[in-house]
Amino acid sequence: MNYKNNDRFEYNGSAFIVFITVIAIAVSLLGIVVSIR
């Protein structure tokens, strides 16, 4: 049980990091597009 809970915690942490990374990339691309326009 403990191992399964830890694995789930790590998965959520990784998903959270990926989610933030995707948002950061999207904001950066949006800023570049606005700068070009």
LOFIFI-515558 format. One record per residue: residue in three letters; x, y, z of N, C-alpha, C in turn. Coordinates in Angstrom, 1 decimal, always signed. Layout:
BEGIN
SITE   code      n.x      n.y      n.z     ca.x     ca.y     ca.z      c.x      c.y      c.z
SITE    ALA        X        Y        Z        X        Y        Z        X        Y        Z
...
This chain:
BEGIN
SITE   code      n.x      n.y      n.z     ca.x     ca.y     ca.z      c.x      c.y      c.z
SITE    MET     +0.8     -1.2     +0.0     +0.0     +0.0     +0.0     +0.9     +1.3     +0.0
SITE    ASN     +1.9     +1.3     +0.9     +2.7     +2.5     +0.9     +3.4     +2.7     -0.4
SITE    TYR     +3.9     +1.6     -1.0     +4.6     +1.8     -2.3     +3.7     +2.3     -3.3
SITE    LYS     +2.5     +1.8     -3.3     +1.5     +2.3     -4.3     +1.2     +3.7     -4.1
SITE    ASN     +1.0     +4.1     -2.9     +0.7     +5.5     -2.6     +1.9     +6.4     -3.0
SITE    ASN     +3.1     +6.0     -2.8     +4.3     +6.8     -3.1     +4.3     +6.9     -4.7
SITE    ASP     +4.0     +5.8     -5.4     +4.1     +5.8     -6.8     +3.1     +6.8     -7.4
SITE    ARG     +1.9     +6.8     -6.8     +0.8     +7.7     -7.2     +1.2     +9.1     -6.9
SITE    PHE     +1.9     +9.4     -5.8     +2.3    +10.7     -5.5     +3.3    +11.2     -6.5
SITE    GLU     +4.3    +10.3     -6.8     +5.3    +10.7     -7.8     +4.7    +11.0     -9.2
SITE    TYR     +3.7    +10.2     -9.5     +3.0    +10.4    -10.8     +2.3    +11.7    -10.9
SITE    ASN     +1.6    +12.1     -9.8     +0.9    +13.4     -9.7     +1.9    +14.5     -9.8
SITE    GLY     +3.1    +14.3     -9.1     +4.1    +15.4     -9.1     +4.6    +15.6    -10.5
SITE    SER     +4.9    +14.5    -11.2     +5.4    +14.6    -12.6     +4.4    +15.2    -13.5
SITE    ALA     +3.1    +14.8    -13.4     +2.1    +15.4    -14.2     +1.9    +16.9    -13.9
SITE    PHE     +2.1    +17.3    -12.7     +2.0    +18.7    -12.3     +3.1    +19.5    -13.0
SITE    ILE     +4.3    +18.9    -12.9     +5.5    +19.6    -13.5     +5.3    +19.7    -15.0
SITE    VAL     +4.8    +18.7    -15.7     +4.6    +18.7    -17.1     +3.5    +19.7    -17.5
SITE    PHE     +2.5    +19.8    -16.6     +1.4    +20.7    -16.9     +1.9    +22.2    -16.8
SITE    ILE     +2.8    +22.5    -15.8     +3.3    +23.8    -15.7     +4.3    +24.1    -16.9
SITE    THR     +5.0    +23.1    -17.3     +6.0    +23.3    -18.4     +5.2    +23.6    -19.7
SITE    VAL     +4.1    +22.9    -19.9     +3.3    +23.1    -21.1     +2.7    +24.6    -21.1
SITE    ILE     +2.3    +25.0    -19.9     +1.7    +26.3    -19.8     +2.8    +27.4    -20.1
SITE    ALA     +4.0    +27.2    -19.5     +5.1    +28.1    -19.7     +5.4    +28.2    -21.2
SITE    ILE     +5.5    +27.1    -21.9     +5.8    +27.1    -23.3     +4.7    +27.8    -24.1
SITE    ALA     +3.4    +27.6    -23.7     +2.3    +28.2    -24.4     +2.4    +29.7    -24.2
SITE    VAL     +2.7    +30.2    -23.0     +2.8    +31.6    -22.7     +3.9    +32.2    -23.5
SITE    SER     +5.1    +31.5    -23.6     +6.2    +32.0    -24.3     +5.9    +32.2    -25.8
SITE    LEU     +5.3    +31.1    -26.3     +4.9    +31.2    -27.8     +3.9    +32.4    -28.0
SITE    LEU     +3.0    +32.5    -27.1     +2.0    +33.6    -27.2     +2.7    +35.0    -27.2
SITE    GLY     +3.7    +35.1    -26.3     +4.4    +36.4    -26.2     +5.2    +36.6    -27.5
SITE    ILE     +5.8    +35.6    -28.1     +6.5    +35.7    -29.3     +5.6    +36.2    -30.4
SITE    VAL     +4.4    +35.6    -30.5     +3.5    +35.9    -31.6     +3.0    +37.4    -31.4
SITE    VAL     +2.8    +37.8    -30.2     +2.3    +39.2    -29.9     +3.5    +40.2    -30.3
SITE    SER     +4.7    +39.8    -30.0     +5.9    +40.6    -30.3     +6.0    +40.8    -31.8
SITE    ILE     +5.8    +39.7    -32.6     +5.9    +39.7    -34.0     +4.8    +40.7    -34.6
SITE    ARG     +3.6    +40.6    -34.1     +2.6    +41.4    -34.6     +2.8    +42.8    -34.2
